[in-house]
Amino acid sequence: MIHIKSFWRQVMSKAHYEIALLPGDGIGPEVVDAAVRVLTAAADHADLKLAYTRYEAGAGLYQRTGESMSEADMEAVGQADAVLLGAMGLPTVRKADGTEIAPQIDLRERYGLFASLRPCELFPGVPSRVKADKVNMLVIRETTEGLFAGRHDKLEPSDEAVSDRLTITRATSEKLFELAFEQAKQRRATHGTPGHVTLLDKSNVLRSNAFLRKVFDEVAERHPDIGSARLYIDAGSMMFVTNPERYDVVVTENVFGDITSEIAAGVVGGLGVAPSGDVSLKHGIFQPSHGSAPDISGKNIANPVATILSAAMMLEWLAQQHDDKRCAQVAAAIRNATAKVLLAGPRTPDIGGDSNTESVTKAVVAALSA
C-alpha cells in the first residue's frame, strides 16, 4: 500500500527541470559544455528530463554592449529551476572604478543568494601537498553582507584614504547558521560525515564578529544533535593545512569564507576539483570555484571536474527542493563516475595528468555506464 504522502509527492514531482546555462568568459563555455554532456548522459539513464537555455553574461558581453547581463536575461534566469554557471570576468576588462565585471555578484544580490556552499573532498588519485588521510569538508561562505555589504556605497574620491563597510545582520546570520546545521545533518546522513559545524570569526577584535558569534551560539542551541565549535579565523585558517580532517561544515563571514574556501580547495588538489553553489531558500546558482583562466582558454586543457561536480551539487539541491529522488540518484551517479576517473585517469595537467578536457569528459560519460 502506498503511503498517501509519498503518493502525492510522486504525483506532484516535476516532469522536467529548466536549467539556465551561463557559460560566461574564458574557459567557462568549455567546462559548461563538458558538464552538460555528463548531466545529459546521467539524466538519460534515470529518465530524468532536463531542459537547457543558454544566456550570455560576463566581460565579453560588457566589451560589446556596455552591460554585463541584460535585464531581460537576468529576469529569465530567476525563473529557471536552477542555474549552471561557468566563469565570468576577465582581468583586462574593468569598470571605471577599477573592479572587474562580475554579474555573478549582481545575481547573488538580486536573488538573495546568501550562502555559498563550497565542498572540498580529497578524492583518491588526486595529489595534495598536505599530508591528510581523509578530507571531506563543506565551507559555507555568507555572500550578501560582511565586507561586501558596502559594495554600492557612495565613494568620495580621495588619494589619502578609502574604507569599506562590514555589516552583519541577525536576519541573514540566522538563515546562514540554520542552513549550516541542516547541511551538517544531511551530510551525516548521505556522506557519513560527523555532523559538526565550526564557526570562524574574529570576535576578539571586531564587534560585528562578536555579534556573529552570539547569533551562532543561539542557533547552535537549537540543534543539540549537531556538534559545534568556534575558532578565530587566523588559527582556523592554519588548521586547514595542519589538521583539515577536523572540519566537517565550516561557516564564516563573506571575505573570510572567500579566502578559506580556496585554502580548502588547495588542500584537496586545487580549484579544478572544487565545486560550489550559491543558494537562497528558493534559488540556486552552481559553478566551479575557479575563475575564467583566459590564459588556457581554447586549449582543451581546462579541468572540467569542478563544473561536473557543481552540476551534481545542483541536482542534490533540486532533490532537496522538490523531494525528488531521481535527482539525488543522478547526482550520486555523477559523483561516483567522476571519482572513478579521478582515481584511474585520465586527468588534466593541473592535477598531475597529461590529458585534456575532452578526454576527461568522455571518460566520465563512459564511467556512468560502467
C-alpha positions as MATLAB code, in Angstrom:
seq = 'MIHIKSFWRQVMSKAHYEIALLPGDGIGPEVVDAAVRVLTAAADHADLKLAYTRYEAGAGLYQRTGESMSEADMEAVGQADAVLLGAMGLPTVRKADGTEIAPQIDLRERYGLFASLRPCELFPGVPSRVKADKVNMLVIRETTEGLFAGRHDKLEPSDEAVSDRLTITRATSEKLFELAFEQAKQRRATHGTPGHVTLLDKSNVLRSNAFLRKVFDEVAERHPDIGSARLYIDAGSMMFVTNPERYDVVVTENVFGDITSEIAAGVVGGLGVAPSGDVSLKHGIFQPSHGSAPDISGKNIANPVATILSAAMMLEWLAQQHDDKRCAQVAAAIRNATAKVLLAGPRTPDIGGDSNTESVTKAVVAALSA';
ca = [
       0.000    0.000    0.000;
       1.380    3.420   -0.997;
       1.574    5.967    1.793;
      -0.632    8.977    0.944;
       2.196   11.485    1.480;
       4.561    9.509   -0.759;
       1.818    9.162   -3.363;
       1.248   12.905   -3.590;
       4.974   13.567   -3.722;
       5.183   11.265   -6.733;
       2.174   12.869   -8.397;
       3.444   16.396   -7.774;
       7.091   15.801   -8.750;
       8.183   17.859  -11.704;
       8.024   16.355  -15.168;
      11.235   18.151  -16.081;
      13.599   20.831  -14.829;
      14.502   24.080  -16.581;
      18.234   24.710  -16.263;
      19.646   28.113  -17.181;
      23.201   27.994  -18.527;
      25.558   30.950  -18.109;
      28.809   29.818  -19.797;
      30.489   33.224  -19.325;
      34.085   34.035  -20.196;
      37.424   32.297  -20.771;
      37.203   28.566  -20.115;
      33.617   28.929  -18.876;
      31.966   27.722  -22.115;
      34.338   24.730  -22.338;
      33.662   23.434  -18.829;
      29.914   24.120  -19.017;
      29.686   22.150  -22.265;
      31.538   19.277  -20.585;
      29.218   19.321  -17.579;
      26.102   19.404  -19.759;
      27.303   16.329  -21.644;
      27.750   14.476  -18.355;
      24.425   15.742  -16.998;
      22.580   14.690  -20.136;
      24.107   11.219  -20.175;
      23.423   10.636  -16.477;
      19.869   12.001  -16.677;
      19.056    9.791  -19.683;
      19.996    6.696  -17.658;
      17.463    7.684  -14.979;
      14.781    9.077  -17.310;
      15.218   12.495  -15.727;
      14.223   15.319  -18.080;
      16.441   18.400  -18.127;
      15.845   21.342  -20.476;
      18.653   23.862  -21.046;
      18.541   27.520  -22.071;
      21.747   29.494  -22.620;
      22.145   33.134  -21.638;
      25.046   35.476  -22.303;
      26.703   37.397  -19.493;
      30.171   38.487  -18.476;
      33.128   40.541  -19.606;
      32.796   39.647  -23.276;
      29.239   40.953  -23.377;
      30.305   44.075  -21.455;
      33.015   44.840  -24.015;
      30.467   44.737  -26.830;
      27.412   46.314  -25.215;
      28.469   48.145  -22.049;
      26.394   45.848  -19.807;
      27.473   42.580  -18.222;
      23.996   40.996  -18.422;
      20.748   42.233  -19.872;
      17.809   42.937  -17.582;
      15.623   40.529  -19.577;
      18.112   37.689  -19.193;
      18.638   38.395  -15.507;
      14.880   38.172  -15.003;
      14.603   34.980  -17.076;
      17.415   33.270  -15.164;
      15.481   33.804  -11.955;
      12.561   31.828  -13.376;
      14.644   28.704  -14.018;
      14.650   25.782  -11.593;
      18.431   26.131  -11.222;
      21.413   27.780  -12.890;
      24.733   26.302  -14.020;
      27.414   28.945  -14.468;
      30.882   28.584  -15.991;
      33.129   31.518  -15.099;
      32.786   35.269  -15.511;
      35.166   38.166  -15.727;
      38.467   38.886  -17.427;
      41.429   40.642  -15.744;
      41.776   43.062  -18.653;
      38.116   44.151  -18.673;
      37.260   46.505  -15.828;
      34.690   49.104  -14.889;
      35.514   52.749  -14.347;
      36.150   52.161  -10.625;
      38.850   49.584  -11.424;
      36.890   46.479  -10.445;
      36.274   43.502  -12.707;
      32.994   42.660  -14.385;
      31.109   40.337  -12.018;
      27.451   39.703  -12.942;
      27.529   36.629  -10.707;
      27.698   39.012   -7.728;
      24.799   41.019   -9.157;
      22.802   37.780   -9.360;
      23.628   36.973   -5.731;
      22.321   40.331   -4.626;
      19.222   40.288   -6.815;
      18.076   36.838   -5.753;
      19.273   36.948   -2.169;
      21.780   34.126   -2.563;
      23.061   34.495    0.970;
      25.228   31.362    1.174;
      27.957   29.902   -0.997;
      28.346   26.157   -0.463;
      31.878   25.009   -1.276;
      32.531   21.306   -0.657;
      36.165   20.223   -0.649;
      36.835   16.486   -0.747;
      40.175   14.781   -1.266;
      39.413   12.137   -3.900;
      41.707    9.098   -4.191;
      44.142    9.653   -7.049;
      44.246   13.439   -6.726;
      47.611   14.705   -5.471;
      47.759   17.012   -2.444;
      50.693   18.817   -0.850;
      49.094   18.308    2.562;
      49.541   15.056    4.486;
      45.975   14.038    5.241;
      44.228   10.685    5.125;
      40.661   11.868    4.603;
      39.413   15.380    3.912;
      35.707   15.971    3.313;
      34.504   19.396    4.361;
      31.931   21.968    3.332;
      32.861   25.633    3.651;
      29.796   27.883    3.789;
      30.530   31.493    2.947;
      27.979   34.227    3.591;
      27.741   36.169    0.327;
      25.474   39.197    0.644;
      26.889   41.222    3.537;
      30.040   41.142    5.690;
      32.780   43.085    3.897;
      30.714   43.092    0.684;
      27.844   44.983    2.361;
      29.095   48.385    1.236;
      29.910   47.423   -2.339;
      27.490   50.030   -3.678;
      28.132   52.717   -1.059;
      28.885   56.136   -2.493;
      32.630   56.607   -2.858;
      34.100   60.024   -2.241;
      37.225   60.377   -4.408;
      40.364   60.563   -2.304;
      44.081   59.921   -2.665;
      44.505   59.710    1.106;
      42.090   57.065    2.411;
      39.329   54.689    1.326;
      37.193   52.496    3.566;
      34.822   49.555    3.080;
      31.847   48.769    5.307;
      31.462   45.473    7.200;
      27.887   44.712    8.256;
      26.440   41.654    9.982;
      22.663   41.311   10.442;
      20.715   38.914   12.618;
      18.271   38.031    9.829;
      20.952   36.861    7.402;
      23.121   35.251   10.080;
      20.264   33.150   11.414;
      19.426   31.900    7.903;
      23.100   31.175    7.290;
      23.578   29.196   10.502;
      20.306   27.270   10.157;
      21.490   26.251    6.691;
      24.892   25.212    8.092;
      23.358   22.947   10.733;
      20.925   21.487    8.199;
      23.807   20.770    5.824;
      25.675   19.032    8.652;
      22.656   16.771    9.220;
      22.294   15.994    5.521;
      25.997   15.314    5.065;
      25.987   12.967    8.047;
      23.069   11.060    6.510;
      24.326   10.953    2.908;
      28.135   11.240    3.140;
      28.862    9.691    6.528;
      30.486   12.841    7.889;
      30.473   13.534   11.664;
      27.700   16.133   11.772;
      29.622   19.122   13.109;
      29.686   22.886   12.422;
      32.659   25.200   13.056;
      32.313   28.991   13.050;
      35.373   31.002   12.018;
      35.352   34.635   13.176;
      37.427   37.472   14.617;
      35.205   38.088   17.613;
      38.114   39.008   19.870;
      38.643   42.238   17.908;
      35.644   43.046   15.693;
      32.328   43.956   17.311;
      30.483   42.753   14.226;
      32.068   39.332   14.638;
      31.284   39.197   18.355;
      27.654   39.677   17.352;
      28.056   36.990   14.684;
      29.299   34.532   17.318;
      26.397   35.427   19.631;
      23.854   34.573   16.927;
      25.746   31.374   16.091;
      25.562   30.216   19.703;
      21.829   30.869   19.784;
      21.261   28.788   16.644;
      23.599   26.020   17.870;
      21.435   25.606   20.970;
      18.516   24.732   18.695;
      20.498   21.833   17.201;
      21.816   19.801   20.160;
      22.291   16.718   17.954;
      24.987   18.530   15.916;
      28.374   19.324   17.429;
      29.737   22.848   17.145;
      32.911   24.832   17.715;
      34.104   28.411   17.395;
      37.616   29.324   16.227;
      39.331   32.608   15.472;
      39.889   32.970   11.750;
      43.688   33.108   11.998;
      44.043   29.853   13.963;
      41.234   28.238   11.994;
      42.928   29.079    8.688;
      46.157   27.455    9.876;
      44.233   24.277   10.714;
      43.034   23.969    7.122;
      46.576   22.879    6.266;
      47.762   21.395    9.583;
      44.625   19.433   10.515;
      41.997   19.574    7.737;
      40.389   16.330    8.935;
      38.925   18.184   11.915;
      36.450   20.053    9.705;
      33.024   18.915    8.564;
      30.959   22.064    7.955;
      32.727   25.421    8.285;
      30.713   28.647    8.235;
      32.029   32.199    8.193;
      31.775   35.818    7.015;
      31.893   36.765    3.341;
      35.577   37.632    2.812;
      36.829   35.112    5.379;
      34.835   32.476    3.502;
      36.172   33.615    0.150;
      39.725   33.065    1.366;
      39.315   29.903    3.448;
      37.282   28.092    0.795;
      40.192   28.484   -1.619;
      42.645   27.282    1.018;
      40.431   24.224    1.440;
      40.349   23.738   -2.325;
      44.158   23.859   -2.408;
      44.303   21.145    0.234;
      42.234   18.753   -1.917;
      44.023   19.368   -5.202;
      43.121   22.855   -6.359;
      40.253   24.813   -7.847;
      39.942   22.393  -10.742;
      38.224   19.881   -8.448;
      36.324   22.383   -6.254;
      32.597   22.843   -6.989;
      30.303   25.425   -5.420;
      26.720   26.599   -5.224;
      25.261   29.992   -4.281;
      21.840   29.461   -2.746;
      18.899   31.141   -1.084;
      15.804   29.430    0.273;
      14.405   29.439   -3.287;
      17.147   29.982   -5.884;
      20.387   28.159   -6.652;
      23.328   29.005   -8.937;
      26.050   26.357   -9.234;
      29.526   26.940  -10.573;
      33.159   25.848  -10.288;
      35.191   27.728   -7.705;
      37.816   28.627  -10.311;
      37.857   31.704  -12.493;
      37.803   32.235  -16.239;
      41.527   31.371  -16.741;
      41.880   33.211  -20.072;
      45.495   32.044  -20.389;
      44.332   28.482  -21.132;
      41.050   29.292  -22.864;
      40.572   27.357  -26.100;
      43.497   24.997  -25.449;
      41.365   21.995  -24.398;
      43.293   21.574  -21.126;
      40.828   23.097  -18.647;
      39.795   20.718  -15.877;
      36.023   20.089  -16.198;
      35.734   18.220  -12.886;
      34.790   21.218  -10.725;
      31.934   22.081  -13.089;
      30.818   18.451  -13.360;
      30.715   18.202   -9.568;
      28.871   21.547   -9.442;
      26.249   20.012  -11.727;
      25.943   17.105   -9.287;
      25.523   19.637   -6.449;
      22.790   21.302   -8.473;
      20.891   18.021   -8.720;
      21.329   17.365   -4.983;
      19.840   20.792   -4.305;
      16.935   20.138   -6.696;
      16.350   16.822   -4.930;
      16.036   18.649   -1.612;
      13.905   21.443   -3.028;
      11.428   19.128   -4.750;
      11.801   15.925   -2.756;
      12.809   14.196   -5.993;
      14.812   11.009   -5.505;
      15.640   10.862   -9.218;
      17.772   13.990   -8.899;
      19.594   12.555   -5.888;
      20.266    9.292   -7.731;
      21.632   11.064  -10.812;
      23.799   13.298   -8.621;
      25.249   10.246   -6.865;
      25.910    8.569  -10.221;
      27.835   11.623  -11.467;
      29.894   11.824   -8.277;
      30.737    8.114   -8.431;
      31.688    8.262  -12.109;
      33.873   11.321  -11.509;
      35.584    9.631   -8.554;
      36.407    6.621  -10.749;
      38.031    8.839  -13.380;
      39.976   10.832  -10.789;
      41.365    7.580   -9.408;
      42.199    5.796  -12.647;
      42.583    8.693  -15.070;
      42.644   10.395  -17.447;
      43.442   13.632  -15.591;
      44.224   17.160  -16.724;
      47.655   18.783  -16.090;
      46.541   20.809  -13.068;
      46.163   17.598  -11.027;
      49.198   15.768  -12.331;
      47.858   14.299  -15.555;
      48.716   14.787  -19.198;
      45.246   14.556  -20.715;
      42.712   17.163  -21.811;
      39.178   18.427  -21.267;
      37.646   16.252  -23.967;
      39.255   13.014  -22.783;
      38.227   13.560  -19.163;
      34.663   14.384  -20.182;
      34.399   11.264  -22.349;
      35.817    9.158  -19.535;
      33.241   10.405  -17.019;
      30.411    9.776  -19.502;
      31.746    6.256  -20.104;
      32.067    5.611  -16.354;
      28.345    6.342  -15.950;
      27.615    3.129  -17.870;
      30.375    1.023  -16.329;
];
